[in-house]
């Protein structure tokens, strides 16, 4: 089996742990602008697409990332990545039929990545929502990317590129690796940063208009939401960015614009120096609290 048979459609969804489900649900609907999509088995679902959900909130003691869901191109791609993991000694854990039904996905399995310890879920299909997605105050076009961080950047890059067929788009020397879930064209659907211990770094939502960034800046200030970085522009993807905190201190991002890659003959990854200007064309610096909250929940394996 060739690793090129491992093909992704998109970053499917994120399950986030929050300390107060009602408070966070109100925030993600009223402040972020997601559409409520129901609840089931302890999950509170929200969407920014026509899929069953893009974000699932779960009440837990420690805020952070519970799980990252990846939608494969189809059943063959799902079978390919399952077989590849088994060949590498990584044991897939099946998702029960009842939980898969609650999540609106077909056949699915999970693994714990061996470097950062994050739970990764893989499936080939997700139910569509009954009604089309209608943006509210912010024209969110998709769940854009998730960034994790840890102390061994090179080991994390090796795992996600060699075992999951992610492709590196760009690097900031010793600090960040931007990766795309091949053959998804977006500059990055996943990123790895450097931190003393494994953690969630931030969650991104892509918007359709630069004015959404400006309006968010005004809205967050009026609502007293902490703004921790931006507005600014990332040199790697050329995205305009704006970072703020949810009620638990998890870092969220709106971004506008992003480079896209062809499936074949893509340019080589670039290496940017470790400098302020490599993170923001305009030379901005993050505020305290940026990317400081976000525990990684470990996969609970059945005995």
C-alpha positions in Angstrom: 0.0 0.0 0.0 1.3 3.5 -0.9 1.0 6.3 1.5 -0.5 8.3 -1.4 -3.6 6.3 -1.0 -4.2 8.2 2.3 -6.2 11.1 1.0 -8.2 13.6 3.0 -11.2 15.7 2.1 -10.9 18.2 4.9 -10.5 19.0 8.6 -13.9 17.6 9.6 -14.6 18.9 13.1 -13.2 19.7 16.5 -14.5 18.6 19.9 -13.6 21.1 22.6 -13.7 20.6 26.3 -15.2 23.6 28.1 -15.9 24.2 31.8 -19.4 25.7 31.5 -21.4 24.3 28.6 -24.2 26.9 28.8 -21.8 29.8 29.0 -19.6 28.5 26.1 -22.6 27.6 24.0 -23.9 31.2 24.2 -20.4 32.5 23.3 -19.9 30.3 20.3 -23.3 31.2 19.0 -23.6 34.9 19.9 -20.0 36.1 19.8 -18.2 33.7 17.3 -21.3 33.4 15.1 -21.8 29.7 14.8 -25.2 28.1 14.2 -26.5 25.7 16.9 -26.9 22.2 15.5 -28.5 20.3 18.4 -27.3 18.2 21.2 -26.7 14.4 21.9 -25.0 12.2 24.4 -23.3 15.2 26.2 -22.3 17.0 23.0 -23.5 20.4 22.1 -23.1 20.9 18.3 -22.5 24.0 16.2 -21.8 24.5 12.5 -20.4 26.9 10.0 -21.2 24.7 7.0 -23.9 22.4 5.7 -22.5 19.5 7.6 -23.9 17.9 10.7 -21.5 20.0 12.8 -18.1 21.6 12.8 -17.6 22.2 16.5 -18.8 19.9 19.3 -18.6 21.3 22.9 -18.4 19.0 25.9 -18.4 20.0 29.5 -15.3 18.9 31.3 -13.0 20.0 34.1 -10.1 21.2 32.0 -10.6 23.3 28.9 -8.9 22.3 25.7 -9.0 19.9 22.8 -10.9 16.6 23.2 -10.6 15.3 19.6 -9.8 16.3 16.1 -11.9 14.7 13.3 -10.6 14.2 9.8 -12.9 13.5 6.9 -11.2 11.1 4.3 -12.0 11.2 0.6 -13.9 8.0 0.8 -14.0 4.4 2.1 -10.9 3.4 0.3 -8.9 6.3 1.9 -10.3 5.4 5.3 -9.3 1.8 4.8 -5.8 2.8 3.7 -5.0 5.0 6.7 -6.4 2.3 9.1 -4.2 -0.4 7.4 -1.2 2.0 7.5 -1.6 2.7 11.2 -1.8 -1.1 12.0 1.3 -1.7 10.0 3.1 1.0 12.0 2.0 -0.6 15.3 -0.7 2.1 16.0 -3.9 0.4 17.1 -7.1 2.0 15.8 -10.0 2.2 18.3 -13.4 1.8 16.6 -16.1 4.4 17.3 -19.2 2.6 18.5 -22.3 2.7 16.2 -24.2 4.7 18.8 -21.6 7.4 19.2 -21.1 7.5 15.4 -24.8 8.1 15.0 -24.7 10.9 17.6 -21.9 12.5 15.8 -23.5 12.1 12.4 -20.6 10.2 10.9 -20.3 6.8 9.2 -17.8 4.2 10.1 -15.0 5.8 12.2 -12.0 5.0 14.3 -9.6 6.9 16.6 -6.0 6.9 17.4 -3.7 8.7 19.9 -0.9 10.4 18.0 2.4 9.2 19.6 4.1 12.6 19.8 1.5 15.1 21.1 -1.0 12.6 22.5 -3.9 14.1 20.7 -6.9 12.0 19.8 -7.5 11.8 16.0 -10.7 10.5 14.5 -11.0 9.4 10.9 -14.3 8.9 9.0 -15.4 8.9 5.3 -18.8 10.6 5.6 -20.8 13.0 7.7 -24.5 13.7 7.6 -25.7 16.9 6.1 -27.7 19.4 8.2 -31.4 19.5 7.5 -31.2 23.3 6.7 -28.6 25.2 4.7 -26.0 27.1 6.7 -26.9 30.8 7.0 -24.1 33.0 8.4 -25.1 35.5 11.2 -23.1 38.5 12.0 -19.8 37.0 10.7 -19.6 35.3 7.3 -17.7 32.2 8.4 -17.0 30.1 5.4 -15.4 27.1 7.1 -13.6 25.6 10.1 -10.1 26.5 8.9 -7.4 24.8 10.9 -6.3 23.7 14.3 -2.8 24.2 15.7 -1.2 22.0 18.5 2.1 22.6 20.2 4.7 20.6 21.9 8.4 20.3 22.8 9.5 18.1 19.9 8.6 19.9 16.7 10.6 17.6 14.4 9.1 14.4 15.8 5.6 15.8 15.4 6.3 16.9 11.8 7.7 13.5 11.0 4.7 11.7 12.3 2.1 13.8 10.6 4.0 13.8 7.3 5.2 10.2 7.2 2.3 8.4 8.9 -0.7 10.7 7.9 0.5 12.0 4.5 0.2 15.6 5.5 2.3 18.0 3.4 4.5 20.8 4.8 3.6 24.2 3.3 6.0 26.4 5.3 8.1 26.5 8.4 9.2 29.3 10.8 12.6 28.1 12.0 12.3 26.1 15.2 8.9 27.5 16.0 6.1 26.5 13.7 5.3 24.0 10.9 2.3 24.7 8.7 0.8 21.5 7.1 -2.1 20.7 4.7 -4.1 17.4 4.8 -3.3 16.2 1.3 -4.8 16.8 -1.2 -6.9 19.5 0.5 -5.5 22.7 -1.2 -5.6 25.1 1.7 -2.1 26.3 2.9 -2.7 24.7 6.3 -5.5 22.8 7.9 -3.1 21.7 10.7 -0.1 23.4 12.4 2.5 22.5 15.0 4.0 25.0 17.3 6.7 24.8 20.0 5.7 24.7 23.7 7.1 23.2 26.9 4.4 20.5 27.0 1.8 19.3 24.5 -1.2 21.6 24.3 -3.8 23.1 22.0 -2.5 26.3 20.5 -5.5 27.8 18.7 -8.6 27.1 16.6 -9.3 28.9 13.3 -12.4 30.0 11.5 -12.1 31.4 8.0 -14.3 34.3 6.9 -15.4 35.4 3.5 -14.8 39.2 3.8 -12.0 41.4 5.2 -14.8 43.5 6.8 -15.6 40.5 9.1 -12.2 41.1 10.6 -12.8 44.8 11.2 -16.3 44.2 12.6 -15.0 41.5 14.9 -12.4 43.9 16.3 -15.2 46.4 17.2 -17.6 43.7 18.5 -15.0 42.0 20.8 -14.1 45.4 22.3 -17.7 46.3 22.9 -18.4 42.8 24.5 -15.3 42.8 26.6 -13.8 39.8 24.9 -10.0 39.7 25.2 -8.2 40.4 22.0 -4.8 38.7 22.1 -3.2 39.2 18.7 -4.0 41.3 15.6 -5.4 42.4 13.4 -2.3 41.5 11.4 -1.2 39.5 8.3 0.7 36.2 8.3 3.5 36.1 5.8 3.3 32.3 5.2 -0.4 32.0 4.0 -0.9 35.8 3.4 -4.0 35.5 5.6 -5.2 38.5 7.6 -5.7 37.3 11.2 -7.5 38.3 14.4 -7.2 36.3 17.6 -9.4 36.4 20.7 -10.2 34.2 23.7 -13.3 32.2 24.5 -14.7 32.2 28.1 -12.2 29.5 29.2 -9.2 31.3 27.6 -9.0 29.0 24.6 -7.5 31.0 21.7 -9.7 31.4 18.6 -8.9 33.0 15.3 -10.7 34.6 12.4 -8.7 34.7 9.2 -9.4 36.1 5.7 -7.6 34.8 2.6 -5.2 31.9 2.2 -2.8 30.5 -0.4 -4.1 27.3 -2.1 -1.9 24.5 -3.5 -2.4 22.3 -6.6 -2.3 18.6 -6.0 0.7 18.1 -8.3 3.7 20.3 -8.9 3.2 22.3 -5.7 5.9 24.7 -4.6 8.5 23.6 -2.1 8.1 24.6 1.6 9.8 27.8 2.6 11.8 28.4 5.7 11.2 31.7 7.5 13.6 33.1 10.1 12.5 33.2 13.8 11.5 36.8 14.0 8.5 39.0 14.8 8.1 39.8 11.1 7.8 36.1 10.2 4.6 36.0 12.3 3.1 39.3 11.2 3.9 41.5 8.2 3.0 44.5 10.3 5.3 43.6 13.3 2.5 43.0 15.9 3.1 41.0 19.0 0.7 38.7 20.9 -0.8 39.8 24.2 -0.5 37.8 27.4 -3.0 34.9 27.3 -2.4 34.1 23.6 -2.3 30.3 23.2 -1.9 29.7 26.9 -5.0 27.6 27.6 -5.7 24.3 26.0 -5.1 20.9 27.5 -5.0 17.8 25.2 -7.4 15.1 26.4 -5.8 11.6 26.0 -7.7 8.8 24.3 -9.3 6.5 26.8 -8.7 3.0 25.6 -11.1 0.2 26.5 -9.7 -2.6 28.5 
